[in-house]
Each structure stands twice: as structure tokens, then as C-alpha cells.
């Protein structure tokens, strides 16, 4: 800043004394541009350069040396700051033409611009073109100056960098060593040129995976810079930054953070804290925290890097595109794959625009997109993008480049997921050959290939070959990354799994313990805080528990399983979205049935029934946890003890944050040339401050309001607390846990707890599928249905018969496909007579005991003055006269097309007509119930709209009733939804989706969804069914009546009328539904008609 002021004063004096066009004045202007360039103010630098260039052309002529130099400066500005490589090449090309004209084609002046053009080509990913330019410059310097000249050494250094990018590491090292020899002979070790080459050699060893050697060269470079410059400069910071990355890759995270923090401090001292030159260090700090498993902190650094770059360039810079992609990587790591894809797509668009489609950075983003699609389950999309990455890198870099090996390896992993072990082995072998040729044996990427080949053999059942490759991977990992590296732990876990498959349980256990030692600082018994938070840690703890259990060491096994569950909780807390948390919990679901087995064994061995309580409380950690947290957050706003002014302040801060984000988005939506630098900086500054203010507000809530904090982060409650709050008089709870190898049912009463072993999940779920097929057949013989129901009763209920024989009510907590089983349709013998369970018990269902406990403690949100609110018989077709000629909106058209394609495979008039037929009986049902109750608040036909439901349901009613079509969103069409009127919509599309219900407040005692399949949804192991029933419970409903399959029109109407008649007479909702069902059973009806509706929740 001081230098800028001095030059500005000098410029003013020269203008006054010499005029605007004098060479001294123009050179002064150019120097001011240089200062702006270093400060990162691209627009200001370019403006000064262009003014100086115009003056020089006018004063000195087109062919002057000063004009040539100014063309180069403008080229450098485009290259260094805007990432506008084509414009940089244009100006460098003009400078080269002038040099050739003035000094000849083989002159050193021409060679200097060849070097500059080569650097641009290298950053464009056009490696062969870069090598050609650097080689031409090297040949000129060698011819004119000889091999021992510093300019020849510079061209050699550039060739070293280019050959490294090309994957030709031998040639790269040769040219770097030539340069180092020249600089050392001329200047000694304490010279900037020597330091630059030492840094380049360090970078080469980093690429080769020799991180210790890389760190050694970086440290020599740092010492050389400090000796040559007598202070810490930007050059020192660059080598410290590179040192930090090498240490991070070697697993020395503490050393990496120390080096990176030093680099950041130096760059702040040199450039100030708002300069884009700091972005690379912020990115690498983020990358280090990412590898440490601290994803939220990594995200902060990635976002800071992006903000620094955007202040100057917007998204139009390769480094900004990289920062955008890194944020996508962080979202990917938190399981938010949709957000990750959004950032990847933005990065890809910028990269293709700036670098062209055939660039390695583009290939890297293709890989990221494919990986997110793979995790999301879109294997077809993942295959397309992985192949794009492979083709792009092969075209840009050649078939034997290490980047091509990475792409082949990624494809191999995808084929593993798709069950094609043969294709996976072929691609993994291809990747291995490329890596061995490029790196040799001792490289982490070579180890990765051996690991992948081993895993493909494992999936193929070739366990001996799997172990052979895992062992090679392990030795390479240890040699290149050290004994305690997380990748070493990952291979050790794989070896444990392979030994288990070969029934070598002691060896399996030994390898898993070694994995834990690598993850936990050398001790398998370390506290969770001493272990790296990662999937490897969770896997290793779970496997250790499994092996201990198999060896009969119940106490040891239960300890491992508890630690695994706690590690899972800690890792899940770092994930951003409910969907991500659910998916992650599902992947480790088997921890819980195995853990229950360990506690059950302990109880048998010791005779201590307190272990059964521990088993139950452990089990509750694994079911419905995400939904429990969601309910807790909702309750926290009502019951968290927050004063009104604190709540109001939070709303204000949220609004301010949203407005600040909108202001940033508005600026970013403008073309780059219309984005004002100061306005952009001000908008980003305001957005960052708004974010910090809101974060401080949230932290203060956790500190100052303990009840709020407890609700925001709920933990499973002790059994006795749950009993008193949840279990009704005369009720027995049956809580199920279906596991791969073993399943369980807890039988809980107000005074007892028992645990019974059941068959594996696959056996139970196969019988459920067969039984449901019969249940959903209205023509199935009742005798066959009874027989199948009796078999399931013996499997699922009979083990706990002593606990239910004296009960009048059952509370079922299901897992897996038990969610789709109406237990009412099971049958058993009583007094020599076959009876349906519906005849013997009032039955209700819940996602978990803790969810009911949370709901029981919820403060009423008010049910208003209305007793009943109804919706029925919506208008589904534009030619329905009740629609009065109103058309479908564009939003409705899109939604109808998507749901129709998902359900029927095609969207035609015929399929629409068959899927969205009018259901006149639903109108009769609603009007009959309204007449019975004397209710006035109901909406039929074109009035039964989504917008009307959203407006009316939060106003409060004791009972809310919807009779319409329902859809699960099959075929990826969308979310489960109630289908309301499809014509005349203005702001809605007619499909009331699960997410939209989550965002409503519906303070009803009971919501009745008299539609098809409203009790179904997406099944996630451990979490249950994500569907409409869960959404309405979250929205505030105390209980629900939902259906498990497509329902019959007339019989449903009769059931509902009987149900409401009983409610009117004072019966509780659950008892009323069960009594109405018994009436249908008594009339001899098939279970198809009376079994689909079930009662969920209730106090």
C-alpha cells in the first residue's frame, strides 16, 4: 500500500512535468499496474497496462521493446489472474512476433516468450504443446549461451515440470537435475533459482509418492529462500504450502497444519488477508482437515478459498472452479450427494468454458460427478461419467499416464459395485500396469491397485488371491506412508475380512486390532477421541466385536460394539442432511443385532438381567435415530425454554443470512463484465458476517439453554423412563431387530423385559413377501391366508407368548420389511379356534420407543376449534366437468409426467387415464363422515387442492382426513405423495409430497390417510420407512391411520364411517380403528379389505 501511494505521487509529478505520453510517465503507470497485479486487483492492473500500452504505441511505435514488454505484462495479467488463457496466448504471441522481428527467430528474447507460452499451454492441459515450446526455448538458450547458463537452466526446469505432467518422471528428474547443477555451480545453495528448482524436485517426488524425499527437498528450498531473501517471502510460503501437502499425504497431519499455518501467516503479511493468493493455502488446509475427518472445518477453509477468488474473478478462473469442486467434495463426504453434484456441475461448466473439454481438470470433475452418482445409486450415470473421465484423460495425456490409471481404477470400483468382478479385475490390472510403469512398485497408487485387485478377488470368492494382493498393498502402504496411516488401517480391515471369509478367525481378529492401532494412535483400546473419525474406525470396531463374539468373549464383544455405535454417532453428527445420516446408519446397521447378541450372551453367562436392559438401550441407539433428532429439533423451538426475544432474534438473523446470500447470487448471475469489484466484495463481506453472526447465535443457545441443547441433540432414554411415558395399561411392546445372521425381538411390559432370538432377516422377509402377495389378493382363500399368518405368528410372536397372553394391546416397533406387515392379519389358536390377532389385541405401531417418548413429551401446538377437516374426490382430468374447463399448470404437467413414467414406464394419455382415474367413492366417504360429525370444513372436487390443504391443515383440527390417490414415487419419479386436484393449480403442482408435509404444522390428534399405500415409502435399514406417515408425525400429528396397499373403495368407506361413528361415541382413535376392523372380520370379509389400514403413534 505504501509503495502504491509512492508510485501514484510519482506518476502525478511526471504527468505534470513530462506529460501523459512521456516514456517515463508510461513506465511509471506500468509499475503501478505491477503493484495492482501483486495485490490481486486484476481489473486495476489491466487498466494501467492497457493505458501504458496505448501511450507507448503512440509515442515509441508498434515495434519498440517497451511495447513488447507491455504486451507480455498484459499476457501475464490474463494468465496469472483471470485464467483467460486464450487472451494470455494472444498477447504472448504478439510479444513473440515482435521479438522475432527485432532479434531473430532463434534469439533469447524469442525464447523467453516461448517459455511464457509453454507455461500457459501447461495450465491448459496441452502438455505436448508445452513441451514443444519449452524444448524450443531450451534449444535456443543452449545454442546461444551454452548448457551452463541460467536461462538454459530455467528452460530445463520448465521441461522438468512439463514431463512430470506428461507422466514421464525419468525425463522430468533429468531436466530438473540439470537445472539444479547449473544453479548450484553458479550461485550455490542460497539462491532463489536454486530454491525454485529444489521446490520443483520436491513436487516431482510428491507425485512419485515419496513424501519423505519431497519434504526433504521442500525444506531445502525453504532454507534457500530464507537465506537468499533474508526474510520470509511469498516464495517461502509456496514451499511451506507444498511441504504441508506432502506431510498431509504422509499422514503427518500435525506437521502439515504447522507448515500450512506458517505459509498462511507469511502470505497474509505479504498480500493482506483478502488477496486471492491466499486461496491455495486455504484449500490445502481444508484438504488436510478433510483427511482428518473434520469435514465442517474443511468446508470453512474451502469456502474461504472460494470467497477470496470470487471477490476478484467470480467463478471465471480455474482456481475458483477447483475451489467450487472442493466444496462439492466436502458435501460428498457429508453424504449430501445432491449438493455435491450441484457444485461439481458448476465447476465443470467453468472448467469447460475456461480450459476446454479436453483438459485433465475436466476429467477430474467427471470423476467426482460419477462418484457422487455411484453413491446415490445411479450406476448408469456413474458409468457414463467415469468413461468420460477415462476418454478425456487418455486423449489429453496419453494411454499410459497415471491419470488414466486413476480413471481405470475408479471404473473398476464401479464394476465391483455392479457385481462384475471380471471387468473390475481387468481394469484394476490395467491401472496397476500403468502405475508400475510410471511410479515403480513403491508408490501409494500402486498399493491402491493391489488393494482393488484384492477386493475384486474377494468378491469373486477367490480369498487366497485376495489376501495375496492385500499383503502387497499393505507392505507398499507401510513403506510409503508409515505404519499409522489411515490407508494402512483400511488395508488391514480388508485383510481381516478376507481371513474371516476363510474362517481364520484369530488371524482376522489380529488384523482388525492392528487396524484399530493404526487408527487410534497405536492402541486398540484408545478412547474414541484418540481415534480418527472415519468409516474405517467404525468398521474395525464392529469387526472386532464380531470376531470377539464368535470366539465367545461376550464382555469384550459388547465393549467393541458400544464403541462402534458411539463412533458411528460421532461420524454421523458430521453429516449434513437427514438423508445422508440415514444412508450412513444403514450401512452399519449390523452393528446393532450383533451387539444385542453380545449382551444376550452376557446375560446368559452371568445370570444378570441388567444386561438385557443394556441390550435394549443399545438397540434403541440404532433405530429411528435420524427421525428422533428431527423431532428433537422441532420440539426445541417449542419446548426448549427460549424466550420470545431470543426466538425473534434468531428469525431476524436467519432472514439476514438469506438476504445476504440472495445479494451474492444476484451479483453472480450477472455477466462477468457487469460485475463491479467493490459491489462484489461488499456482498461477500456482508454474507460472511451474516454467517458468523448466525453461527455465534446458535452456539450461544447451546451454552445458555441446556434444555434446548438436550432436545437438539437427543440421546436414547433409559428403559424405565420410556416405560412410564410410552406403555399403556395392558400393553406389551414387541420391538424387532432383523439382522443378517441373527434377529431379535424384545418383549417389554410395564414391569418386565425379555429378549428372544429369531431367524435371520432373509428367512423372515421371504415369508413376509409371500404372505403379502396373498393378503393383497382379494380372491385369496382365507384358509390359506390363515395358515400362512399362523406360520409367521409362530416365527415372530410365539417366542414371546408368555408376555402377550395376558395383554390387551400390542405396540409393534418393526424393522425391515416388518414395516409392511399388518400384524393384525397373523393368526393363532385360542381355545381350539383360529383367531386373527386383530380379534385379540388392539395394535399400534411406532418407529421406535424413543420416538414415542419424544412425542409424548411434546407440548401441544394447539388443535384449534375445529373437530374435523376433510379432503376428497379431487379432479384429476382436464375434461372433468367439475374443473370448469381449468387446465393443468406447467408445474402439474411436469409432475404428472414424472410420476406417470415412474409408475407405468411411459407417459401417455392411456397411462394417465388409468393411473389418475377419478375415485367418486372418496367424495361419498368424506360427505358421509362430515354429515355424521356435523362438520362443515371439507373440500371436494376442484376445491380439494394442495394449496387449500397447506392453508387449512395448520389452522388446527382434531382429526384431518384425506381420501384420494396416493403414490410412492416409484421408478425414481419423486417422493411419496398424496395426489390432490390436478387442475386449477397456481402455486402448487397437486402432489403433496413427503418433504412438503415435513414443512407444515399439523397439530391434529389423528390424521387419516384414506388412500393407497400411504403407510409405505423408502425403506432404510435401521431408520425405517421414509414416507408420508413419518412426515405427518413430524408435522405434529399425534397419531395416523395409513394403508399398506391399494385399498378397495366401498369397503374403505364403510370402515371409515364405522371408525368415525366410534370416535363420536368417545372411543380412542386406536381402539376405534381396531373395533371397526373387528366388525368387518365378523362379517366374514377377506383380510384384503380389513388388514391394510394400521394405526401409527398415539399416546
ABEGO torsion letter per residue (X at the ends): XAAAAAAAAAAAAAAAAAEAABAAAAAAAAAAAAAAAAAGBAAAAAAAAAAAAAAAAAAAEAABAAAAAAAAAAAAAAAAAAGBAAAAAAAAAAAAAAAAAAAEAABAAAAAAAAAAAAAAAAAGBAAAAAAAAAAAAAAAAAAAEAABAAAAAAAAAAAAAAAAAGBAAAAAAAAAAAAAAAAAAAEABBAAAAAAAAAAAAAAAAAGBAAAAAAAAAAAAAAAAAAAGBBBAAAAAAAAAAAAAAAAAGBAAAAAAAAAAAAAAAAAAAEAABAAAAAAAAAAAAAAAAAGBAAAAAAAAAAAAAAAAAAAEABBAAAAAAAAAAAAAAAAAGBAAAAAAAAAAAAAAAAAAAEABBAAAAAAAAAAAAAAAAAGBAAAAAAAAAAAAAAAAAAAEAABAAAAAAAAAAAAAAAAAGBAAAAAAAAAAAAAAAAAAAEABBAAAAAAAAAAAAAAAAAGBAAAAAAAAAAAAAAAAAAAEAABAAAAAAAAAAAAAAAAAGBAAAAAAAAAAAAAAAAGGBAABBAAABBBBAAAAAAAAAAAAAAAAAGBAAAAAAAAAAAAAAAAAAAAABABAAAAAAAAAAAAAAAAAAAAAAAAAAAAAGBAAAAAAAAAAAAAABGAAAAAAAAAAAAAAAAGBBAAAAAAAAAAAAAAAAAAAAAAAAAABBAAABBAAAAAAAAAAAAAAAAAAAAAAAAAAAABAAAAAAABBBBBBAAAAAAAABBBGBBBBBBBBBAABBBBBBBBAABBBBBBBBBAAAAAAAAAAAAAAAABAABBAAAAAAAAAAAAAAAAAAAAAAAAABABBBBBBBEAAAABBAAABBBBBGGBBBBAAAABBBBBBABAAAAAAAAABBBAEAEABABBBBBGBBABAABAAAGGBBBBAAAAAAAAAAAAAAAGBBBAAAAAAAABBBAAAAAAAAAAAAAAGBABBBBEAABBAAAAAAAAAAEBABBBBBBBBBAGBGGAEBBBBBBBABGBAABAGBBBAAAAAABBBBBABBBBBBBGAABEBBBBGAEBBBAAAAAAAAGBABBBBBABBBBAAAAAAAAAAAAAAAAAGBBAAAAAAAAAAAAAAAGBBAAAAAABBBBEEX
